[in-house]
């Protein structure tokens, strides 16, 4: 519901995250609540929000324990904010925290709240390990028993196989394929070479290493658990080293996705402070950039009609139509590198006259982008990808780029997600 007479501009004040860590390394002994609380607390410390009541806090995790049903609210209570600050959990796979940012931004734009936090977290190192359904049914039959005999008899069917753990698997229920296997199908459709994938991965590592060296991330990342910077970055990698890695998903001899040109399994958390201009001004807080637009899309991947991670190819032109902009009207492009191949497939789709005309319904191709403006401070292949945390990481990075680059006006964000979905956004200075 609109409160007031007009839609307000939404300011991005800043973001904080903990260093992203390869799974089962620095954060092996902490979980989602610990990490997200640390990110929230870092934001509270940075912007002097101790004891402040915010309008809302939104976030979530892709992989979480059932006991974390109120994860965000619990993290709010540990953050230093006024305990009357509410929190809500949501999940849109890899686009969770950008979706959270859109939710908070919309509430601010409509006048429902003055300020809020969006964030996300994921831990591969602390997964919810379960046991087979057969064992679960046995336990529940025993629990429902009304007599001693009814409670004991189900246990006579107990077998050793019931104690085999079931680990969470990142596969599509509709196809049974992992994201990597699905992306290999996209690679074949779009004829993306292994060399081009490795080159994009190499550039991601070089740009991330340079950004850390120059101090770009110093005010965006806080130390945590003894880790001071992302530990997946490989400043010593080369295209030649990447070329030697074996395929990780397609072992038929034609596979091109490797551990080097794919995002690693990662632990981490990030948070973002959004506000109305008036709220930021009253508190004398900086405004790095503004939300201009956002768009969510989904594609029919289950039938094989479209590639699993191609939704941003649809969302971006729809968003450009909303805003009257072209693909070339941006100073920076932040395209989430779920795999180097996903980025390349998307770019190739926008350059294709046939695809843009016949599939996207456009009068002509969107065209190419200046690759020197793409993921200039490193992308997910190098920095890592804690599923639900990536969106807020990307928004904070782009907002700072716009604020610190003379003459920069706007940037485009594109995040693909499991389930054939994608969320895109435009930030403006």
Secondary structure, 3 states (H helix, E strand, C coil): CCCCCCCCCEEEEEEEEECCEECCCCCCCCCHHHHHHHHHHHHHHHHCCCCCCCCEEEECCCCCCHHHCCHHHHHHHCCCCCCCCCCEECCCHHHHHHHHHHHHHHHHHCCCCCEEEEEEEECCCCCCCEECHHHHHHHHHHHHCCCHHHHHHHHHHCCHHHHCEECCCCECCCCCCEHHHHHHHHHHHHCCCHHHHHHHHHHHHHHHHHHHHHCCCCCCEECECCECCCCCCCCCCCHHHHHCCCECCCCCCCCCCECCCECCEEEEEEEEEEEEHHHHHHCCCCCCEEEEEEEEEECCCCCCCCCCCCHHHHHHHHHHHHHCCCCCCCCEEEECCCEHHHHHHHHHHHHCHHHHHHCCCCCCCCCCCCHHHECCCCCHHHHCECHHHHHHHHHHHHHHHHHHCCCCCEEEEEEEECCCEEEEEEEEC
